[in-house]
Amino acid sequence: MGLYIWIVNFNILAKKRERQKFVAFLIPVIALSAYLIVDKVFLIKPLRDKLAAYLPYTENFLPLINNDDLVELDYINSKNVFLALGTSRSIAFNGFPNPGYTRKDPFLTPQIAHKMENWEGISIAMAGASMRLIYARLLQTLEKGWEPDFVVVEISMMSFNKNGKFKEFLKQNVIPLDFALKHYKELGLTAVWNILYPRMFLSYKYQFSPKNFWRLLQGDDRDWELTFFGLAGGNGYESVSKKDRKNLESGNFKDYNILTLGKSPAVYKEKFEDLLFVIKQEAGNTYMVDPEELEYLEKTIALLKAKKIPTVYLRPRVHPILNNYERIESNWAEFETKVLDTLQRSDVHYVDANELPMKCDYFSDASHLSRRCYTELSSFLLPVR
């Protein structure tokens, strides 16, 4: 009888342990399944835009994402072609200089205008681009077998900012995975992993933000962030195509100088003061150069030197209200000792367009020089003086 009771108790205990093991196995499975289900919430765009710590704005980078061909080469009318790399501040190089407008540009001497007629640019710049994205697009371009006569590489402070609000998103979501795997030696294994891992876990990719979740519950929106990405529709960001020669050569510009802004305080507030506020918000509290972005600058320098393509590294001309902010002692010291020092040690040609004796003083907004000034600007960069 005692043996029977022992056997029964043993069986009960064994079944209990089996249930415990099953529950112990089931709990992490349920937890993982629940996480993966919640993780897929980020597939729903309205929720993703509200909850993500980094708003997706890949539209600015479609040429890189799609590895677009250089179709603008089909519309070149000049003997020499330069390549412009950078952010939205370099997009206008795709249209200016062009021979038709160069001949009548009031800011050029006849001698300079005659030399500039031989030059046009191809811009592969992308609004908001970091240095790693600029480098990746350069790789794509040179891989197509075309080499320009000259290269202009934009060196904007924001392209190196480690504390930029959308820095991590740019590292993870723009460079195509197949391109990254193909060029793992050039980009680095860390960069490839940064691109691969977020594609498996969306909450990591979009960086779920409890703060934004609370804002969503309270009914708050993200006005300033949407404003920042909405800048792509502004005059300074519009794409420029050589296909529309008539429009490029017409000289119709929507821009402002000191005289016109003095008569339009509302315009100055909207396009200059308010835009500066947005830029400060995106930049973060403290400007700090990202060592990884600095590494991609070095890669860019090495690649262009290996190709033996004459290159100038350009800090773009911006309105004084923004230039003064960038030249704040703490900001400038970080930029100068990291980025500019790298350029100096690499023995490359660097130009700060804010220090050029340019006659054209028109701006589209605080962050963008007017297109009407890009022909004169190019004359200081290209070998024509």
N, C-alpha and C positions, 0 to 999 in steps of 0.2 A: 504493500500500500504506500509506504514511504517512497519507494522507488518511483511509483506511478506519479505521485504528487511532484516529485523532483523533476521528472521528465516533462510534465505539464507546465510547471513553472519555467523550466528551461526553454520550452518552445515559445511561451508567452514573452519571455525576456528576449529571445532571439528575434521574434517578430517586431518587438518594440525597437530593438536596435536597428533592424532593417528599415523601419519607418523613419527613425531618426536620421539614418544615412540618406534615405530618399529625400527627406525634408532638407537636410544639409546640402544635398545636391540641387534640390529644386529652388532654393532661395536665391543663389547667385544666377541661376538660369532665368528666373522670373525678373530679377533685378536687371540683368543684362537686356532681356527682352523689353522691359519697360523703358530702359534707357534708349534702346534703339528706336522704339516707337516714338518717344518724345523727341529724340534726335531728328526724326524725319519731319517734325513740325517746321523745320527750316526750309523744307521744300515748298511751303506755302508762302509765296512772295510777300503778301501784306503783313503776315506775322514776322517773317524774316526781317523786313525793313524796320519793324518796330522793336524787335527784341535783340537784334544783332548789335554787338559793340562796335562793329565795323560795317558801315553800310556798303553794300555792293555797288560799285560804279564802273563795272568793266566796259561799259560802252566806250569810254575814252580810249580803251586799249585794244579795240577790235583788230586793228592792223597787226598787232603783235600776236593776239590770240589766234587769228586766222592765217598768220604768216603771209600777208598780202604781197602780191607782186608789185613791182615799181612801175605801175601803169603810167605815171606822170612822165616817164622817160619818153613816151611816145609823142609828147607835145613840146619837147625841147626845141627851141629855135636858135640857140646860141652854141658857140664853139666849145666853151668850157662849162662844166657843171660841177657845182659843189654840193656836198651832202650836209644837211643840218640835223643834228640830234639834240633832243632835249624835251622840254615841257611845252605847254601852250605858248610860251614866250618865243618859241622857235618855229611855230607853225607857219607864220607869215613868210618865212624864207622860201616857202614853196611857190609863192606868187611874186615876190619881190626880192631881187631885181628881175625885171623883164625888159627886153629891148624897147618895146613901145613906150613904156612909162619912163624908162631911164633917159631917153632922148629929151624928155620935157621936164625932168625932175628939177625944180627950182633950187634945190639945195646942193647941186653938183656943178662944178666948173665944167666948161666944154671939154677940157682935156680929160678929166676924170670920167665924164659921161661917155666919151668915145671909147675909153678902155672898158668901162662897165658894160657896154653893149655886148661884149663877148661872154658875159657870165649870166647864168641862171642857177637856181638852186632846186634841189629835191629835198623836201623835209619829211623825215620819218618821226617827227616829234609827236608826243602824246601828252595831253593835259594831265598834270599831276604826277608825271613819271618820276620814279626813283632812279638812282644811278644803275641799279641792277637791271631794271627794265630797259633803260637806254642801252646798256651793254648787250642785252639779249636781242633787242631789235637790230643793233649793229651786226651781230653775228648772223641773223637771218638775212640781212641785206647783202653782206659780202658773200654769203653762201650762194647767192643767186648768180655769182660770176661777174657782177658789175663792180667796177672800182671808180670812184669819183676822182676828179682832178684835185679836189681840196675838201677838207672836212671842217665843219664848225661844231664843236661839242659844247653844249650849254652847261654851265656850272652854276646852278641855282642853289641857294642855301637850303631850300625846302627839300631838294632831292636827296639830301644827306641827313635830314633830321631824324634822330633816333626816337624822339618823343612825339612825332607826328601822330595824330589820332588814328590814321588809317595805315600806318606803316606795316603792321603785321598782316593786314588783309592783302596788301600789295605783294608781300613776300609769298603768300600762299595761293593766290587765285588768278594771276594774270598770265604767267609764263605757261604755255601749253605743256602738259605732262609728257607727251611723246617727244617734244623738242628738248625738254629737260633731261629725259633719259638718254637721248641721243648725244647730248652735249654735257654729260655729267662731269667730264674732265674739265671743261671750261667753266662751268657754273659752280662745281663743287658738290660733293655728296650731301652736305648739310642743306644746301639749297634744294636739291632734288627731294630730300626727305620732307622738307617744309612744304613742298608742292604735293607730294604723294599722300602724306598722312591725313591732311584735312579732307581729302576726297573720300576717305573712309568714314570719318566722323564729322558730321555737319556742325554739331554744336561746338566743336573745336575750330572748325573752319570759320564760322561766323562769330565765335566768341560770345556765347550767351551772356547777356548783361542783366544781372538782378536789378540794377539801377534803372535800366530801360524798361524792365518788366513792371517795376513800381510806377514809373512814369506813365506806362500804358494803362495801368489800373486807375490812375488819377486823371486820365484823359489828356495828358500833356503830349505835345508832339515834339519833333526834332527840327524846328524851323531853321536854325542856323546851319545844321548839317545838310539839310536839303538845299539850302541856299548855296552852300559850298559846291555841291555837285551840280546845282543848276547853273553854275557859272559857265558850263560847257556851251550854253546857248547864248552867252554874251558875245559882244563884238570882238573881244580879244581872243576868243577861242574858236571862232568859226573856221571851218576848213577852207582851204584855198586851193583851187585847181587851175592848172594851165589850160585846161580844155576850154575854159571861158575866157579867152584872150581879150575879147572886147571889153568885158567888165574889168579885168585887171588893168588894162591900159587906159581906162577912162579917167582914173584918178578920183573916183567917188569914195570919200572916206567919212566915217562917222567917228569923230574924235574931238579932242578938246586941248586947248593950250591955256596959258595963264589968262589971256584976254577973255576968251569965251567962258572960262570957268568963273571969272570975276563977275560975269553977268548972269550966271546960273548957279546960285548957291544950292538949290535943290539937287542939281546934277552932281555937284561936288560932294554933297553929303552921301548920295546914293552910291556913286561909282568910285568914290575915293575914301571917304571916312568910314562908311559902312563896310566896304570891302576890306579895308584894313582890319576892322574888328573881326570879320570872319576869318581872315588869314591868321590873326593872332590866336583865335580859338582852335583852329586846326593845328597850329604849330605846337601847342602845349605850353606848359608853364615855363620850362627851361629849354633853351636850344642846346642840343648836344649832338655831335656828329656820330653817326652810327659806324662803327668799325667795319661792318660788313659792306656798307655802301662805299666806304673809302677803298675797300679791297676791289670793288667793281670799277672804280675810277682807275685804279692801277692796272686792272685787266684791260680796260679800254685803251689806256695809254700804250700798253705793251702790244696790243693787237694792231693799232694804227701804226706804231713804229715798225712792227714786223712787216706790214704791208707797204711801208715807205710812202705813206700818203701824207702830204703836208697838212698840218692840222693847227687850228687855233682853239684854245679853250676860253670860252666867253662867259663872263658874268653879265647877264642881260641888263639892259637899261630899264629901270622902273621909275615910276613917279617919285619925286623927292619925299613924299609922305611915307612911302614904303621903304625907300632907301635909308631914310633916317632911322626907321625902326630896325632894319637889318644891321645898321651900323652902330646900334647900341653896344657899349663897350663889352658886356658879357657875351652877347651874340657874336660879335665880330672877332673877339679874341679866340673863341672856340673854332670858328670857321677858318680864321687865318692860320692858327697853329696846327690845324689838322688838314684841311683841304688845300689851302693855298701853299702850305709848306710841302705837301705831296707834289703839287705841280712844279714847285721850284726845284725840289730834289730830282724830279724826273727830267728837268731841263727841257720843258716844253714852252710853247708860246702862249702866254695868258694875257687876256685883255679884259679890263673892267669897263664895260660900255658906259657906265655912269661917269667915267672920268674922261671920255672922249670929247673933243671940241666940236660937237655936232651942232649944226644950225637948226635942224628940225627938232622942235620941242613939243610935239603933239603926242597925246596918250589916249588910249581907248578907255582905260580905267587905271586904278592905282597900280595894278600889277602888270600892265601891258603897254608897251610902246605902240604907237599907231603904225599901221602898215605903211603910211606915207613916208615914214622915216627909215624903212628897212633898206631901201636902196642906198641911202647915204651911210647907214650903219654898215652895210656890206662892203662899201668902198674902203672902210677902215680895217676890215678883216681880210679881204682878198688882196692878192699881190698886184695892186693897180696903182698904188701911190709911190 
